């Protein structure tokens, strides 16, 4: 499972990345998380057709736009997308 946390590099994006890492750790070794930020993040957001950040993308599919503070909710989104 390829998980991307895409954002601008703002504190909220960084926090979502940290939470996503923790949620992915609960899923197991098959979940690989990548953080795409700054110029690359903006480019990726445009490729996805998104006007807001941060976003979580699982295997190319957007599963979350915006901030979600619950590790369990993120874990459920990741599992549902898998």
C-alpha positions in Angstrom: 0.0 0.0 0.0 1.5 3.3 -1.1 0.3 6.2 1.1 1.1 9.8 0.2 0.5 12.8 2.5 0.5 15.8 0.2 0.7 19.3 1.4 2.5 22.6 1.4 4.8 22.0 4.3 2.7 23.9 6.8 2.5 22.8 10.4 -0.9 21.1 9.8 0.5 19.1 6.9 3.4 18.0 9.0 1.1 17.0 11.8 -1.2 15.0 9.5 2.0 13.2 8.2 3.0 12.3 11.7 -0.5 11.0 12.5 -0.6 9.0 9.3 2.8 7.4 10.1 1.3 6.3 13.4 -1.9 5.0 11.8 0.1 3.1 9.1 2.2 1.5 11.8 -0.9 0.0 13.2 -1.8 -1.5 9.9 1.5 -3.3 9.3 4.6 -3.4 7.2 2.8 -3.3 3.9 1.9 0.4 4.4 4.6 2.8 3.1 4.1 6.5 3.8 5.6 9.3 1.8 5.4 13.0 2.6 5.2 15.3 -0.4 5.5 19.0 0.4 6.7 22.4 -0.7 6.9 22.8 -4.5 6.5 19.0 -5.2 3.5 19.0 -2.9 1.8 21.9 -4.7 2.5 20.1 -8.1 1.0 16.9 -6.8 -2.1 18.7 -5.4 -2.6 20.2 -8.9 -2.1 16.8 -10.6 -4.9 15.4 -8.3 -7.1 18.4 -9.0 -7.2 19.5 -5.4 -7.6 23.1 -4.2 -7.0 22.4 -0.5 -4.4 20.7 1.5 -3.3 18.5 3.2 -4.5 15.3 1.5 -4.0 11.6 2.0 -3.7 9.6 -1.2 -3.7 5.8 -1.1 -2.5 4.0 -4.2 -3.4 7.0 -6.3 -6.9 7.6 -4.8 -7.6 10.6 -2.6 -9.1 9.4 0.7 -8.9 12.5 2.8 -8.7 16.3 2.1 -8.1 18.5 5.1 -7.0 17.7 8.6 -8.2 14.7 10.6 -6.8 14.6 14.2 -7.8 11.0 14.9 -5.3 8.2 14.3 -8.1 5.6 14.4 -10.1 7.5 11.8 -7.0 7.8 9.5 -6.3 4.0 10.0 -9.9 3.2 9.0 -9.6 5.4 5.9 -6.4 3.6 4.9 -7.9 0.2 5.5 -11.0 1.0 3.5 -8.9 2.2 0.6 -6.7 -0.8 0.6 
